[in-house]
Amino acid sequence: MKIINRISAFAALKNFIEDYKEYIFNLFFFGCLFIAFIYGISFNVMNDGFWHIKVGEYIVKNKTIPYHDVFSWYGMSKNLEWTSHEWLFGILAYLVYSIKGFISAAIFMGIINVLIVFSLYKLLRIRSKNRWIALICMSSYIVMFGSETSLAYRPIIVSMLLIIVTCILLEKNKYIAALLVVILGINFHGGVYPIYIIIFAYYTLFKNYKYFIAALLGILVNPYIYGIYLYTIRSMNEMDLQKRYINEWRVTQLYDLKVSLTIIIFIVFVYIFGRVKLKDILFSGSFIILAISSVRQIPFLPILALPLVCPYIERALNEFIRSYVFKNKFVRYTRLKIKIFRGNLVKYVIIIGLELVFIIPSVMYSYDFFKDGMKIFSVNDSDCPVHAVEYINRHPEIKSSHLLSHYNDSQYLIFRGIPTFVDSRADLFLPSFNKDTNAFYDFMHTCIDLNNPQDLINKYDIKYILIGKSYSFYNMIKSYENLSVVYEDPDYCIFKVNYYIGNIY
């Protein structure tokens, strides 16, 4: 009797899916677009976005692209060379922000994220020729940025869209249009040019190599010409130092990123059961390696690695179902009695189940977003030195001095028009970019490794120190005799350096 009831339940499920699969698909698809918009407008990471806005403001107002530092008092005093390879995003970021501040920035993020999701679906649909597979792979992008990493007001948001569009155009053999997108993309975010090269290599290297050469030359169409190539080469020279101090460049801790780990495991599953071509294994594997090498590269898993293997997913599922599911005794018995497993029922059940696993947390996130009053990004007093910056702007003797601030606060200071010492444009302050400086290491050695700050104060003639009370560096210096407090609030403190002491105890 129980077996008959189970068979009836499976039959009912089969009939329901067959009758309503169009509605089910549309519900999931448009639900994903809606959730993508919610994730976009509720973005909570600005960091470098602060100074990107100021870059755009500088370019628009001065009608010139900077080739030397314009934001750090130290960089300006040394006339440090600066490759502002994200200059076009800066203009876009500034123009968007100029409309309605962070409100317009949030709407922009929502729209861009919807375009990313829609374009990713189109790419996945073209390659897999199966809309359900395209849907589930597209959903992995959404849930990744909802549960493991956050969308940020940075050039990568535009790069993800343009990378996907480039792939779509190359899938349709529209090489010239793809080249134009690459040129646009390089000026939005020059640091990702190796990704465009890999994409063109995949689509053109052995059959239309002239377009691969054209892509290599197209990357030179930017204000810094071959400087974009040199930028990445120089970055690699100092990568060990940056990985030591900058979290997003550190090796990805996959055990903390379950969605990313699941994507990698699923791709390996496709490798095993899908009889994937060596070419697709090599190229998709290269993006897996990139994602593992640093947290910053994780987005390449859903937008590039998955699309590369998606043509093999249906084959892999069929092989898995044939080899493991249909060998189950209950399934074999059921197939003999009632043909409920004819067609794609098992695959539909697996895909819909995965989609529910992906989408339910996102639905809960959206619910909480509306329940909490649809809060969008705003500057938080505890995260940014809002009141301390207002104090500095009222005291020109501090603003025009050699001010030391923490690396994590530097973006906001630039945003508010205050010159910094070392900021998150780390390459500026490294000897691989500017031979006569090692300010990045000096700062990190003192403020992060907590070595004797007097060496830093003396070497760079520091006059004031702005530091958050949550930083270990604050606890280290707050009792030093040659520092006096000129400003203090619950979260931040400004010290004045009163006199020199050979050694501080």
N, C-alpha and C positions, 0 to 999 in steps of 0.2 A: 504493500500500500504506500509506504514511504517513497519507494522508487517511482511509482506511478505519479505521485504528487510532485516529485522533483522533475520528472519528464514534462509534466503539464506546466510547471513553472518556467522551464527552459523554453518550451514552445510558446508560452505567452510572451516571454521576453523577446524571442525571435520575431514574433508578429509585431510587437510594439516597436522594436527598432526599425523593422522594414517599413512600417506604416508612417513612422514619424522621424525618420532619419534626416530628412531635409530640415525639419523644425529644430531637431536636436543640434544639427551642425550649425545652423544660423544662430541659435541661442548661444552656443559656445563661441562662435566667431565674433559676433558683435559684442558679446560679453567681454571677450578679451580686448577688443578695441577700447571699450569703455574703461576697463580696468587700467589699460595702458595710459589712458588720459589721466586717470586719477593718480597713478604713480608719478606721472610727469608733473602735474600741477602741485603735488604735495612733496616735491623734492626738498631735501633738507641739507644738502651739501653745497656750500658756496665756495669756500676756501679760495682757490686760484681765480674763481669767477670775479672776485673783488678787483683784482688787478687787471684782469682781462677787460673789464668795463673801462678802467682808466686808460688802458692802451688804446681802446677805440676812441675814447674822448680826446686823447692826445693827437691821434692821427687826424680825426675830423677837424679839430680846432686849429692844428698846425699845418694840416694838408701835407704831411710828410710821414714816412715810415721810419721809425727809429733804428739806427744802426749801432748806437751806443746807449748806455744806461741813462734813464731819465727819472728813475724813482728812488735809487739808493744814494744817500749822501756820500757814502764811501765809493760807490761805483761811478758817480759823477765826478768826484774829486780825482779819480784815477783814469777817467775817460774810458772805462771798460767797454769792450766790444760786446754787443748783444745781438743775437739772432732772434728776432721776434717772429718766429716761424708760424705763429698762430695769429698774425696781424689781422687777417680778414675776419676771423671769429671775433676778435676784439671790437671791430667796427660793428658787427651784427649785435654783439652783446650790449654795447653801449646804446645803439639805436633802439633796441628792444627795451632796455632799462629806462631810456629817456621818455618812453610813452607813459608809463604808470608805475615806475619803480619795480619793486619785487612782484607786484601783481601781474604786470605784463610779462615779466620774466617767467613766472609760474605758468601762465597761459601758453607762452612760447614753448616751454618744456613739455607741456601736455600735448600740444600739436605735433611737435617733433617726435615724441615717443609713439604717438599713434601712427605717424608716417613710417617710422622704423618697423613697427609691428606689421603694418599692412604690406610694406615692401618685402619684409622677410617672408611673409606668407606667400607672396607672388613668386619669389625666388624658389622657395621650397616646393611650391606647386609645380613650377616649370620643371624642376629637376626630378621630383619624385613621381609626378603625374598622378598623385593621389592626394586629394584635399584633406582627408583625415590625418594622414601622416604629416602633411604640411601644418595642419592645425596643432597637433601635439608637439611638434618641434618648435613652432612659433611660441607656444605656451611656455616652453622652458625658458625662453628669454624673459618673458614677463615675470615669472616667479623668481628667477635669479635676481632681478633688480628689485624685487619686492622683499625678499627674505634674506639675501646674502650681501648685497651691495646696494648702494644708493645712487640714483641718478644725480649728476652734479652739473652745475652751470659751467661747463668746460667744453673745449673743442671736440672731445670724444663723442659727445652727443650728436654733433653734426657729422663727424667722421663715420660713425656707425651707419647712418642713413646713406651717405655717399658711397661707402664701400659696398653696401647691398645693391644700390642702384647700378654701380659699375658691374657687378656680377650679372645682374639681370640683362643689361645691355650686351655684355659679352655672350651670354647664353643665346641671345637673338642675333649674334654676329654683327652688332652695330658698333664696330670698332672705333670709328671716328667720334661718335657720341660718347663712348666710354673714355676715350682719351681726354675729351673736354671736361668730363666729370673729374678725372684724375687731376688735371691742372687746377680745377676749382678746389678739389679736396686738399691738394698740397698747400694751397694758400690759406685754407682754413686751418690746417693742422699738418704742418710740414714734417713733424716727427714720425708720422705713420707711413712715410713713403715706402718703407720696405714691404708693407702689407700690399700696397698697390702693385708693386713689382712682382710679388708672389702670385697675386691674382692674375696678372697679365701673363706670367710664365705658365700658369696652369692652363689658360685658355688659348694661348697663341704660340708658345715656344717652339713646338715641333710641327706646326702646320701653317701658321701665319707669323713667323718670327719677325717680320718687318714691323709689325705692330708692337711687339715686345721692345724692339729697339726704339720705336717712336715713344713708347711709355717712358723709357729711360731718359730720353731727351725732353719729354714733356715735363718731367719733374724739375727741370732747370728753369721752367717758366715761372719764376717767382722773384721777388725783389732781391734775394740774396744769391740767386743763380746757383752755382755749385756749392755755395755755403751750406745749403740744406744737406747735401751729402756729407760734408765735413762735420756738420752738427752731430749727426748720429755716430760717426766714427769717434769723435771726441767724447761723446757721452759714454760710449763703451769703455773708453780708457779709464774713466772714473766711476764705473758702475759699482765696483766693490765698495767704494766709499759711500755712494748714495744708498746702496742696499743696507748698509750698516745703520744709517740714521733715518732714512725715509721709508715709512711703513709700506707704501704702495709699490715700492721697488723690491721688497723682500720676497723670498720664495713663498709661494702660495701654500698655506696650511690647509690642505684639502679636507682633513678630518673635521675642520670647522665649517666647511662650505659644502653642505650635503647635496645641494642641487648641482653644483659644478662637478662634484664627484660622481653623482648619478649620471650626468651627461657623458662623462668619460667612460664609465662602466658600460653605458648603453652603446657607445661607439665601438668599444671593444667587442661587445655582444654582436654588433653588426659585422665587424671584422670576421668573427668566428663563423657565423651562420650565413652571412650574405655573399660569400665569395667575392669580396671587394677587390677591384683592380689595384695593382701595385701603385699606380700613379695616385689614386685617391687615398690609399693608405699613407703614402709619403706626405702628400700635401695636408690632409686632415691631421695627420700625426704631428706635423710641424706646428700647427696651431695649438694642439694639445700641449706640446712642449713649451710653447710661448706662455700659455695660460698657467702652467705649473711654475715657470721660471719667475713670475712676479704677479702679484695681485692685480696690477694695472692691466694685465693682458687677458683677464678672465672673459671679457665680453666677446672675444674671438671664438669661444666655444660654441655659443648658440648661433652667432651670425655667420660663421665661416666653417667651422669643423662639422657641425651637424648638416648644413646644406651639402657639403661635399659627399657625405655618406648616405644622405637620404634616398638616393635612387636604389639603394640596396636594402632598405629597411623592410619593405614588403616581402622581399625574398627571404630575408633573415627570419621574419615572423613566421612565414609559411614553413620554413625548414624546422624552426623550433616547435611549432604546433604539430607538424607531422612526426617529428622524432620523439617528442616528449609528451605533448598533450593527448594526442590520439592513441597513444599506447597505454593510457590510463584505463583500467578495467571498467570503471563506471562509464567513461566516455565511449569506449568501444561497445559496451552493451547498449547504451543509449542510441548510438549511431545505427545499430542493427535493428532496433525496435522502431524508432522514429527518426526520420531524416532531419532532425532539427539543426544539425551541424553543417548542413549544406550551405554553400555560399560563404559569406564573410562574418558569420555570427561571432565566432571566437575572437577574430581580429577586432570586430567592433567592440566587444566586451572589454578586451584588453585596452584598446585605445580610449574608450569612453571612461574606463576606470582610471587610467593614467591622467586623463584630462581633468577628472574630478579631483584627484589627488593634487594636481597642480593648481586648479582654479579656486578650490574652496578657501585656502588661506588668503588668496587675493580678494575674494569676495568679503571675507571677514575684515581685511584691511580697509576696503572701500566702505564697509559699514561703519567701522570705527572713525574713518575720516569724516563722514557726514555727521555721525553722532557727536563728535568733538567740535563741531562748528566749522568744518572745512578750513582749518588753519593752514595757511601757506607760509612760505619761508619768511622769517623776520630775524633781525639781528638781536641776539640774546645777550643781555648784559654779562652773564656769566661766561659766555663763550668768546665774546669780543670786548675789547677795552673801550666801550662806548663813552662812558663818562670821563675816563682818563684822557681819551682823544679830544674830547671837548675842552678839557682843561689845557691840554697842550696847544690847541688852536687859539686859545685865549692868551697864551704866553709865548710870544715869538722867540724869546731867548732859549726856550726848550726846543721849539720846532726847528730852529735854524742851527741847533747844536749837533754834536756827535751823540745821537741818541741810540742806545742799545735796547732792542726789543726782542722778544722771543720769535723764533722762526714761525711758529703757528699763528702769531698775531700780526705778522708783517703784512699779510695781504690786506687786512682791514685798515692798517695804517696808511698803506698806499691808496686805498679807496677813499680815505678821508683827507688825502693830500699831504700826508706827513712823510718826509723822507726816512727811509729805514737804513739799517746797517746791512745785514744779510737777510734776504727774504727767500721765498719759495721758488724763485727763478734760479735754482741752485747752480746751474751751469755757468752763470755769470761769474761766480766767485770761486771757480776751480781753475787750477793751472792749465788744464787741457784746453780751456777756452781763453783764458787771459793769463799769460805766463808769469806775470809779476805779482800774482795774488794767490793766497791760500786761505782767504777769509772764511770760506765755508767750513773748512776743517777747524780753524781756530775757534770759530763760534761753537761748533758742535762739541769740540774737545772741552770747552769750558762750560757751556750751558746744559749739555746733555750728559757728558761724562763727568761733569762736576769737578774739573781740575781748577787750580788756582785762578780765580777771576782777575786778580790784579795784573797778571800777564796780559790778558786781553785788554783791560782798561788802559794799561800803559802803552801797549803797542798801537792801539787805534785812537788814543786820546779821548776815551769815552767820558762824556760830561754828565749824562743822565741815563738812568736805567728804568725802563717800563717793564714790569714783570707781573704775571698773574700769580695769585697766592696759591694756586693749585700746583704750581711747578716746584719741583725739588730745588731748582736754582734759587727760588725765593727763600726757602727755608735755610739755604746755605749762606745767603748774604744779608739777611734781615738784621743781623746783630753786628755787622761790621762797623767799626768805629769811624771810618772815613766816608761812610754813606749816611746821609740824612734824608728823612722822608719829607717830600714837598707836596705830595698828594697821596691820598689813600681812600679807597672805597671798599665795600665788602669783598670784592673780587680782585682788584688790581691795586698796584702801588707804584709810585714814581719816586726813585731815589736820585739824589744829587750827589755827585762825586765831589767831595769838599777839598781833599788834599791827597797827595801821594804818600803811600806807606810802602817801603821796600818789600816787606812781607806782611801778609795779613794773617792774624791768628784768631 
